[in-house]
Amino acid sequence: MLYIPTSLGALAAFGYEERWKSSILILLPATLFGISQVTNIEIFDKSEQVTDLNQLNLIINFFSSLISSVLIIYFLISLNHRSETTMLEHEKSLNESNSELSKLNAELDRFVYSTSHDLMAPLSSVKGLINLAKLTDNPKEIQDCLVMMQGRIENLQKFIRDISDYSRNTRTSISSQTFSVNKVIRNALENLQFYPNAEKINVRIDVAADLQITSDLSRFQIIVSNLISNAFKYSDISKENQFLDVKVELHAGNLELIVKDNGLGIHNKYLENIFEMFYQANEKSEGSGLGLYIVKQALEKLNGSINVTSTFGEGTTFLVFLPLLSENKILKPASHTI
């Protein structure tokens, strides 16, 4: 009967992960027991005569005890393994949640600091211009102050819109809606028609005339508006033939949006950081630094992605991949220039 605790010890020694080794060692005592029953090998001297019936009972009891004991220990080891696995999964999930929470807290601190600074800066500037205007009776100087105040207020309005887009993208659930891609692009362009030097940019749109897609309209508007406005904002006025190309195609249930310009471009060393919150890679930057960050966050909500290639002084190309929420249809192709 010493073979049974030996088998159980082997099972417990290796544990659940190496149970195949335990199985091999369990066979060893059972094999030795079998050998001891069919041969004359005796470890201990027998003190009494063993009948055939007693021998059969011994074998039956041995294997019954061995199997039942092994099953009980195996069940306990399996139960312990499942408990450990569940605990490790919970610990991993907790660590991921803590990591995400730390990241969110860091972003929140940075957001609050940058937001308060960017809100105060134009207000302080407007206040200074008001005081300056009070000190002069020259109509031209007053007019100049008003123009500068208007510019500061427009920057403030743009920053507030960016904050609104950021909040809406963070807190709003995904909403499925069928809409016209052309209409979204044209609305974005109409909002920029009075942008300085906008009339000098040759906008070329290569989109099916009545392309209907099903996606989140609000987030798609944010993506398109920010990418197009960036092309206007960082256009190169020193170039005679300024252009902006907007192209949309459908590929295997995915929408591919390409926004390409020949503006100022971005240095390679800045490319990996342009999607970070409040990051501004260009000295000409007057915005909040939230635009591309919001674009990427919106695409992550929609399981999409964005890539950028740029050559400083030559231009920038953004490539957006967006999975669509249902089957989409192109009614007729068209290509036009604005």
Secondary structure, DSSP 8 states (H G I E B T S, - for coil): -THHHHHHHHHHHHTTTTHHHHHHHHHHHHHHHHHHHHSS--SS--SS---HHHHHHHHHHHHHHHHHHHHHHHHHHHHHHHHHHHHHHHHHHHHHHHHHHHHHHHHHHHHHHHHHHHHHHHHHHHHHHHHHHHT---HHHHHHHHHHHHHHHHHHHHHHHHHHHHHHHHHS----EEEEHHHHHHHHHHTTTTSTTGGGEEEEEE--TTEEEEE-HHHHHHHHHHHHHHHHHT--TT-SSEEEEEEEEEETTEEEEEEEE-SS---HHHHTTTTSTT---STT--S-S-HHHHHHHHHHHTT-EEEEEEETTTEEEEEEEEE-SS--EE-----EE-
